[in-house]
Each structure stands twice: as structure tokens, then as C-alpha cells.
Amino acid sequence: VGALGMTMLSFANRVVLRHTGRIAEASPLALVGLIIMFSAGITRVTASLLDGSVLWMALSAGAWALPFLLFLLEHGAKLWRRSLPRPEPDTTPSPILRLER
């Protein structure tokens, strides 16, 4: 629950930012989502240790779904708008790769 969810959120966050022309760094809201996702995994393990309590399972499910809602709130509009203009790549060769005669 926790590891797979955190991997999906982290990867999706990076993909959305890079494919829309933004810098790929986690926002505070993304970090909060990852912390909530981690707590979902801990809550799920706790639920199984407490004889599969329905309350703990429901809390785990809610804590697992909430970060995806936060992801949509943060990135949903970016996916509907045009991407930011990308800078032109630097075509000058690296000094390491340049062959001088």
C-alpha cells in the first residue's frame, strides 16, 4: 500500500512537472501527500495486527486515497493548460568532447 502508492505519486509528480515544462521538484503539497501515503502503509500494517479492524482498514484506505486527490488538486489544471515554453537546448559541444587539433 505505502511503497507502491509513494512510488506512483512520486513518479507522476515528476512526469507532470517535466512534461509541462516546469522544474521537477516536489512542492510542499506533494511532500504532505507522500507523508500521508506513508501513514496509510503504517495504518494498514496496524490494522492487520489488530485483527483486521474495519475502522483501521477504512482509515488506511482514506489515507491512501487522499494524496491522489491532493495530486489532482495541484496538477489537474497544469494538465489541461498548455505547457510552458521549453528553452532551446545548448548545442555547443562540451569542452570534454571537443577535439582540438
Sequence and secondary structure as in RCSB ss.txt:
>XXXX:A:sequence
VGALGMTMLSFANRVVLRHTGRIAEASPLALVGLIIMFSAGITRVTASLLDGSVLWMALSAGAWALPFLLFLLEH
GAKLWRRSLPRPEPDTTPSPILRLER
>XXXX:A:secstr
 HHHHHHHHHHHHHHHHHHTT      HHHHHHHHHHHHHHHHHHHHHHTTT HHHHHHHHHHHHHHHHHHHHHH
HHHHHS          S  TTT    
